[in-house]
Amino acid sequence: MLLDIIQPIFSYQNKVDPILPESSLTLYIEIGQYHLAHFALSSSGDVFTNYSLYKTTDQLNADSVVEFLQDSTLFQKPYAKQVIVHHSSEVVLMPNDIYALAPEKIILDTVHGDKIEYKIFRDEIDQWNMVNVFEVDVKITETSSKLFSSVSHTHINSLAINAVDRNNAKAENGLINIIFYPSSIHLSVFMGNALKLSQTYFYETKDDICYYLLSVMDTYQLDNEKVSMRVSGFIQNDSIFMGAIKEHVLDAQFSIPAVHLNTLDDSKFPLHYFTPLFLTTQCV
C-alpha cells in the first residue's frame, strides 16, 4: 500500500488575497520515481496556492500512483484543468529531423523494450527544434482520464529544457541547471547554443552528486572556473550537497523564480524551493 512507503516532507499554503477559486487554477501533479508532489497555479502563471511534496521509500509503480490519485480529496475540486508531470525513465529526446524518420512506438520499444502496456505522449520543444517522446502506464492514463475533466501529460525533460531561453544559452563556457528532488536530481547542460544533456540521476550521498557533476563536466569538457550552474528545488542553503557543488563549480548559485512572489515568506522557506513550480508555465 502507498501509505506504507510515502512520507510528507514539505507543505506550504500560500496566502493569496483575494482567494482564487479552483475554477481559475490549474492543478499540477508531479510523479517522480521516488517522490510525488502537487500544487495549484493561476492561469497567469505567477501565483500558486499550495505546494505539497512527498518522498517514498520504494520506487513508485503504477498501482501506487493510481492509489495516490484516487485517495486525495484535493484532486476532486473543480480545477480548470489538470496537468500530470512525469519523471519516468521511458523517454526519448531527439531532434525534429530524427523524430520524423521513425514511428514513436518503434523508437520507445527499441530503446526501452516493450515492458508494459503504455500510452505514448509527445512534447514538442519548438525553440530547441526537439521532440520529447515518453510513455505512461495505461493504468495511470485511464485513471486520470476518469478522475479529471481536462487532464494532460508532460515530462520533466520538456519543462526543464523549455524553461531555458535559447538566446540565453549561447555562452561557450556552458550552463548547468540542476533541480533537486527527494532521492533524485535533474541535470540539464547547455553549451554553445545547444542542448547537451537532460537527464535524471538518483543519489543518496554527496559523493553521488559529486560523481555525476564531475562526470558531466568531464564528458562535455566544462571548465569548473568558467561554467555557470543554477541550483533549485528541495535543497537547503547550507546543506552538504550545496557545499559539495561549490567545491567543484566556482559560479554555483541558487535559481529563484522569475516571477515576483510577493506573498511568500522567504525568511521561512528559501525561494529556490519554488522555482521548479514555474517551469510548468513554459510549455503547458
N, C-alpha and C positions, 0 to 999 in steps of 0.2 A: 504493500500500500504506500501511497505517496506520503502519508503522514509519518511513516517510519524513516523516511530519508530526507525530508525537507526541513529547513531551518530558516526562519526570517532573520535577516541580518541588518536590514536598513529600511526605515519607513519615514516618509516626510509628507505632511499635509500642508500644502501651500495655501496661505490665507489670501484669497483673492476677493477684492471688493470693487464692484459688486460681484456677487456669486454668479458663476457661469452655469447655466443649465446644461445637463448632459447632452441635450439635443444640439448644442453648439460645439461639442467636443468630439475629438477622435480618440478612441481607446486603443492604446498600443500594448501588445502582449509580446514579451521577448522570451524566446525559447532557446536557451543555451544547452550545452551538453551536461553541464553541472550547475546551472542556475536558471531561475525564472524571474521575470520582472513584469511589472505593469505600471502604466501611467496614462494620464489623460492630457491631451494637448489641444489648445484652442485652434480654431481654423486659421487664425493669423500666424500661428506657429511660434508665438513668443510668450505664451503663458501656459503653465501646466498646473494641474490642481492636486495631483497626488503622485507619489512615487514609492513603490514597494519593491524590494529586492530580496530574493531568497537564494540560498545555496542548497545543494543536495549532496549527500554523502556518496551516492551511487550515480552512475551515469543514467540520465533520463532515457526512458523508452517511450514508445507511442502510447502505451496504456497509461503511464504516469501523467503524460501531458493531457490526455483526454480527461483523466480524473481531475486535474487542476482546472481545466476549462469548465467542466460541469459543476464543480463544487462551489465556485466563487459566486456569491450573490452580487458582487460588484459588477461582474461582466453582464448581468442581466438588466442593467439600467439602459435607458433608451439613448445610447450614444448615436451621433450622426453616422459614424462608420467605425469599423474596427480593422486594425492592421496587425498582422502577426509577423514578427521579425524572427527569422530563423538563423541559427548558428550552425546548421548541420554541415557535416564534412562532405556530404554527397553534393558537390558543387563543382562546376567547371566554368572558369572565367577565360574568355577568349576574345580576340579582335573580331570585328564585324565580318571581315572577309573570310576568316576561318569558319565562323559560325554558319555562313551561307553554304558551306560545302557538304555538311552532313546533318541528318535529322537529329533532333535533340535526344531522343531515346538512345540512338546508337552512340552518341557522344557520352552520355552518362553511363550506359552499360559497359562501354569499352573501358572507361576509367575506373568505375566503382563496382561493376558487376551487377547482375540482376538479383539482388538480395531479397527485396521486399516488393510488395505491391505499392506503387507510389504514383503520385501525380506530379507532372513536370510544370515548373514555373520559369519564367524568363524576365529578367530585369534588363532593360536597355540603358546603358550608361553612355548617353549621347556625347557629352563633352570629351570623353576619352575614347570614343569610337569602339566601345566594347560591349559585349553581351555576357551577362552572368546567368547561367542556367543551373537550376538546383531542383532537387526532388524532395517531396514531403510525403510521409507515410499517409496513405489514404484514410487511415483511422482518424488522423488529425484533421485532414481536409473535410471529411464528411461530417465530423462532429462540429467543427467550426461553422460550416455552412448551415447546419441545423440550428445552432445556437444564436448566430448573429445575422442580422438583417442585411448588412453590407460589409462583407469581410474580404480583405485582400491579403496577399502574402508577399513578403520581400525577404532579402537576405542581408546579413551584416556586411558582407563584402561590398554590395551595391551601395549601401549607405555610407560606409567609410570612404569609398573612392569618390563618390559624387559630392561628398562634403568638401573636397579639396578643389578649389578653383584651378583649372589647368593653367591659367595665366600666372598663378602664384607658385607654380611648381617647376619653374624654369631654372632654378638655381642649380648650377653644376655641382655644388657641394652636397646636395641631397637633402631630403626631408623625410624623417621617420615619424609617423604617427603611431602611438601605442595607447590602446584602451584597455584598462584593467577591469576584469570581471572576476567573480569568485572562481578560483582554480584555473582561469584561462586569461590570456591576453590576445588582443587582435593587433597585428602588426601590418602597417601599410608603408611601403617605401616608394618614394618618388624621386626621380633624378633626371635632369636634362629634359624636362617637359614630357617625361614618360613614366608610366606606372611600372615598377619593377616587381612588386610583391604585394599581395593582400591575403593574409592567412592567419588562422587561429592556432595558438600553441597552448599547451597545458603546463602548469607549473605547480610546484609545492614549496620550493625554497628560493631564496635569492640567487643561488647558484644556477638554477634553471633559467632565470631571467637573464643572467649574465651570459650563459651559454648561447641562448637564442640571439641575444643582441650582438655578441661578438661574431657569431656565425654569419648573421645577416650583413654586418659591416665588412667582414672579410669577403663574402661572396660578391658584394657589389662595390668593393674597394672604396668604402666610405672612410674619410679621414675623421677620427674622433674629435679633432680640434676644429673642424670646419662644418661638419654635418649638423643640421638642426633637428632637434627632437621635441615633439609636443606630446605631453602625457595627460590623460584624462581618465575618468572612471573611478572605480572604487579603490582608491589608494590614498593613504594618509600622507600629509605633508612631510612628516618626519619618519616615515616608515623605512625599514631596512631595504625595501625594494627600490624606493626613490634614491636612497643613499647609494645603492649598488649601481643604479643607472648613472648618477652624477660622477661616479668613479671612472666611467668609461666614455661619457659624452660630455664635452665641455658646455655646449649650448643645449641643455635639457631644461625645459620649462613646462609648467602646468598650462594646459589649454583651458581657458574659461569660455563660457558660451558667448557667441557673437551678439545675442540679444541682450537687452538690458533687463536683468532680473531684479527689479526694484522691490519685489515682495519677499525676496529671500533674506533670511538672517544668515549672512555669510560668516558671522562670527561663531555660529554654532556648527555649520557644515561648510566645507570648502566648496567654492563654485565649480571646481573641475569635476566634482561628483556628478553634476547635472549636464555637463557638456554632451555626453552621448545621447541624451534625450532629444536634442535638437538636430541630430544627424538625420532624423526621420523626415524633416521638412524639406530635405534636399531633393528627394526623388520619389516621394509617395504622393 
